Amino acid sequence: MLFNIKQETLPREELEALQLRRLRDLCNRVYANVPFYRKRFDEIGITPADIKTLADLRLLPFTEKQDMRNHYPYGLFAVPRENIVRLHASSGTTGKAVVVGYTARDLENWAELAARSLSAAGVNRTDIVHVAYGYGLFTGGLGAHGGAEYLGATVVPASGGATRRQAFLLRDFAATVLCCTPSYALHLWEAGQEAGIDFRDLPLRIGVFGAEPWTEAMRRDMEQKMGINALNIYGLSEIMGPGVAMECVDAKCGMHLWEDHILPEIIDPVSGEQLPPGEVGELVLTTLTKEGIPLLRYRTRDLTSLDYTPCRCGRTHVRISRLRGRSDDMLIIRGVNVFPQQIEGILMESEGLTPNYQIIVDRANNLDTLEVRVEVSDSLFADEIRKLQMLEGRLQKNIKEFLGVTAKVRLMEPHSIQRSEGKAQRIVDNRLKD
């Protein structure tokens, strides 16, 4: 189902003409109103008038998360503070928080794009949408909430926490759509199992999951356990929040990115050069219509590719592939590049393992060490020790063969890895404490 048929099916020529008009307007706005960008333009010797085609996007400067931290809290805002009607911010655990501001029009656009996204997942105004993303300064909860209300659906603003109670709410309120992180969805399912609630017996039919990477194997696992269609949503606070891109239920083959508001490109994360469609690189986004804190060529650090081939759903907006990891959380173990999603893919190929795992990186005798801890199912845990040891050995062999790095695998008893009510903490890098 298409929420905004005209905009979602714009012919490529019309879409690109709209993008160029909005890009040129954006350059004029940030040059006039944001000293940071005016200085960057002047330093590299360009003016807004130099942007004559979409290909000229490559002339513009990049924006990085550190730039936003350096200008904390309002230094990159393009409108007077009194025009800002809402503020969101990151946790700031690795430095100053990243603060984003929204005008009334920004919130209207966000709600529409989130509504487009939910509609692409098959959500309609008759649905009851249980939102278990965190509310507050995090954009997840309010973003999904706003989109569901804009669509006309009923919203249950559950937020995170009180997991057992949420399992009962899903049953009692007869929710048909669940919005949360994929790891928390499985946590909810576990809580339901313990309370005697089988999610497959509930009206629940759609899961809209994002805010952390997950694999196709994890999708199959959730769909089988919960009896739902599990779909991938993408967003980030710096750009907007959830609803930047969304998988359509028709194809489940990449997430449509709403190009009339956000201009994407893929670059080589090392050289910064643009890469052609289909090649995997770092996703860079430019906010074409955002008023509060417009961003030029924001480096997301997310690794993906762009697919412009026609989609069976009829939407003409480009699709980004499932995220392959991040250029800045890539682990380098004794010179080998390793992404957590690669390890997860190997783990999920083995029966009897749950999607609850943790990667521990450490250093012993000046050498990096890698340990993978993964929970086993109740039935496998009850098996004899010899079989568990054989499985550990097989997993260690597979990781070595596929990734070229030696890892110690530890099978953990059910529910022994701490659960998260937000993004799962997959990596513990003790080397950072040195």
Secondary structure as GFF3:
##gff-version 3
##sequence-region A 1 434
A	DSSP	alpha_helix	5	8	.	.	.	ID=ss1
A	DSSP	alpha_helix	12	33	.	.	.	ID=ss2
A	DSSP	alpha_helix	35	44	.	.	.	ID=ss3
A	DSSP	three_ten_helix	48	50	.	.	.	ID=ss4
A	DSSP	three_ten_helix	54	59	.	.	.	ID=ss5
A	DSSP	alpha_helix	65	70	.	.	.	ID=ss6
A	DSSP	three_ten_helix	81	83	.	.	.	ID=ss7
A	DSSP	beta_strand	86	89	.	.	.	ID=ss8
A	DSSP	beta_strand	99	102	.	.	.	ID=ss9
A	DSSP	alpha_helix	104	120	.	.	.	ID=ss10
A	DSSP	beta_strand	128	131	.	.	.	ID=ss11
A	DSSP	alpha_helix	139	151	.	.	.	ID=ss12
A	DSSP	beta_strand	154	157	.	.	.	ID=ss13
A	DSSP	alpha_helix	163	172	.	.	.	ID=ss14
A	DSSP	beta_strand	177	180	.	.	.	ID=ss15
A	DSSP	alpha_helix	182	194	.	.	.	ID=ss16
A	DSSP	three_ten_helix	199	201	.	.	.	ID=ss17
A	DSSP	beta_strand	206	209	.	.	.	ID=ss18
A	DSSP	alpha_helix	216	226	.	.	.	ID=ss19
A	DSSP	beta_strand	229	236	.	.	.	ID=ss20
A	DSSP	beta_strand	241	247	.	.	.	ID=ss21
A	DSSP	beta_strand	255	257	.	.	.	ID=ss22
A	DSSP	beta_strand	262	267	.	.	.	ID=ss23
A	DSSP	beta_strand	281	287	.	.	.	ID=ss24
A	DSSP	beta_strand	298	304	.	.	.	ID=ss25
A	DSSP	beta_strand	306	307	.	.	.	ID=ss26
A	DSSP	beta_strand	319	320	.	.	.	ID=ss27
A	DSSP	beta_strand	325	326	.	.	.	ID=ss28
A	DSSP	beta_strand	331	333	.	.	.	ID=ss29
A	DSSP	beta_strand	336	338	.	.	.	ID=ss30
A	DSSP	alpha_helix	340	347	.	.	.	ID=ss31
A	DSSP	beta_strand	353	364	.	.	.	ID=ss32
A	DSSP	beta_strand	367	376	.	.	.	ID=ss33
A	DSSP	alpha_helix	378	381	.	.	.	ID=ss34
A	DSSP	alpha_helix	385	403	.	.	.	ID=ss35
A	DSSP	beta_strand	408	412	.	.	.	ID=ss36
A	DSSP	beta_strand	427	429	.	.	.	ID=ss37
A	DSSP	three_ten_helix	430	433	.	.	.	ID=ss38
###
